[in-house]
Amino acid sequence: MLTCILPAASFAYPFVNFGIIFKPTLIVENFSVIGGSELGINLSPNVYTGVSINAISFNTYSSDVIDSQIGKYPVLALNYIAFEFDYAPILTDKEYFPSLTITAGYGNMNFRPTISTITIDNEVKTYNPEYKLDKKGFFIIEPQLNLNLNFKSYYRLTLGVGYRFIPGLDYKPKNLENEGKFVHLQNNDLNGFTATMTIKFGGF
């Protein structure tokens, strides 16, 4: 990590930049980290628009359902693609400055098994149940307040606090129900606060 913060230099606009995203959050009262990347354009020093791809990373939500065949929990995987719009109300060539980001997009979730193997007739096989394909689509909206730190003219660190809205969600995996395992997730289960750290490279 760089030890000093320097003002950003001026660039001709529009200018492309790229970011790496980490979002610690609670999902169904379980700690998880959503990881992703973004690619976008600074239309001016104060206005950014782009696209991000996000997915559960590191930790995943485990339901109360136990797969009796392997004695482990199926886990919930989430991923979504979103459009981003960021506006900074003051000058952005300072060492640090605030901004507001609005993110809106679409994704899907599905239960998948823990990677495992089972032995059948003395032969080791990969466990591959059908319910991993039982997907559910959802819309997501995330407003967020940021503090942006200019380290170099091509390197910026953004720290943010936001809230994740997933409206109208009603998810009952049918394949799990057919096996007598009941899971019911609604929007309140997945809504929640997020902390965000984004490492950005490009022209600002």
N, C-alpha and C positions, 0 to 999 in steps of 0.2 A: 504494500500500500504506500502511495506517495505520502510524504510527510508535510508537504506544504500545499496551500491552495493559492492558485494564481488566477487572475482575471482572464476571461476568455477573449480571444482575438476576434475581430470582425471577419465575416465571410460574405461572399456574394450569395444571394438567395434566389431560388430554393436550394437547400443543401440536404443530402441524404445522410442519415445516421442509423446506427444499429445498436440494440441493447440486449442485455441478458437480465432476466427477471427472476427474483426470488420473493415468494409471498408466504410467510408463516401465517397460519390461520387455524381456526377450529372448525372442523366439519363433523356434524353430529356429535359434538362435545369431545371429539378426538383431535389431538394436535396433528397437523399435516403441513407440508410445505408444497405450495404450487410453484412449479418451475416453468419458465418459458423464455421466449425471445421475441423481439419486436423489430420491425423494419419500417422506417417512415421518412418523412420529409419535413424539415423546418421551412415553412413558407415565409417566415420572417423571424426575427429574433424572439418574438413573443408567442408565435403560433406554430404548433406541431400537429401533424396528423399522420397516422400510420396504422399498421396491422400487427397484431400479436397472436402468437400461438401458445397456449398454456395447457399444462397437464399436471396431475398429481405427481409429486416427486418425493423420494425419501421415505415418508410414512404414508400409509393409506388407511382408510377407515375399515374396521372389521365389524361386521354385524354380530348379533347374538346367535346367529345360525352356525351350527357346526356340521360340517360334512361328515356323516357317519362312516363313509368308506375310508377316509384317510385321517379322520379325527382332527381336522384343521378348519379354520375359518375361511370362507370365501371373502374376498375384499372388494371394495367399491373403487373402481377407476373412473376418473373424471378428466375430460379434455374439452377445450373450446377454442374457437378462433374469434377474434374480436377486433372491431375498429376502435381506434383511440383518437381522442382530440384533447390537446393540452394547451392551456392558455396561461401566460404569465402576465399579471397586471402591471408589473413594474419593469425597469430595465434589467436585462439579463446578462449584462457584461460585468456585473459585480461578482465578488467572491461567493456569495450565496444569495438566493432569492426564492420567493414562494411561487407556486403555480397550482392550477386546478386541472385535474384530468377527469374526463368522462370516457368510460369504456363500455361498449355494448356489443354483444355478439351471440353466437349460437354454438352449442356443443352437445355432447352426449355422455351418458354414464352407463356403466354396466358392471355387474358382478363377474368376477373372474376367480378361478381357483388359485390357491397358493401353489407355486410350482412344486410338483411332487411326483414321485414315482410309486407304483404299486407292483406287487408280485402276483402274477396269475399263472398257475400251473408251472411254478418254478421259473417263470420268465419275467424279467423286470420290464415294465412298460411305463410310458409317460401317462399320467392321469390327465384325462381330457374330457371333462363333463360338458354337456350341451349348454348349461346355463350361462356360460361365459359370453354367449352371443346375444343374450337378452338385453337389448339396449333401450335407452330412453333419451329422447332429445329434450333440450331445455334452452330457454333464453336467459341471458345474464346481463345485468347492468351493474357497473361499479363506479360510483363517484369517489374521488380521492383528492386529498390535500397533500401537497408535496413541499419539501425543502430541497432545493437543487444546489449542489456544491460544484463549482467550476475548479477542477484541478489543473487542467491544461486546455488549450484551445480546441483539442480533439478528444477530451476525456472529461466526462461529467458523471457524478454520482447523485442519484435521486433517491431520497428517503420519503416514504409516504404512508399515510394512514387513510384507509377507505372502508367502504361497506359493500358487501356482496349481496345483491338482490337476485333471486331466482324465482320469478313470479309463476304462479299457476302449476307448480310441479306436483304430480301425483304418480308415484312410481311404486308399482307392485310387480316385481319380477315373476312372470307366469311360470317359468321353468322351475323356480324355487318353490312356488306354491304347489306345483304338481308333485313335488317330492315331499310335501308336508312341511316346508320351511317357509315361514311367513315374514316378509319384510315390507314395510310401508313407509316410504320417505315422502315428505311434503316440503313445500318451499321453506317453511320455518326451520326445518332440519338442516338445510344447507345455507340459508342466509347467515351472514355474520361479518364481523370486523376482520380486516386484513391489514397487516403491516407489509410494506413493500420496499425492497431495495433493488434498484435498477442501475446497472453499470452501462453507460452509454459511450459509444465511440462515433466520431464523425465531426461534422461542422455544426456549430451552434450559433 
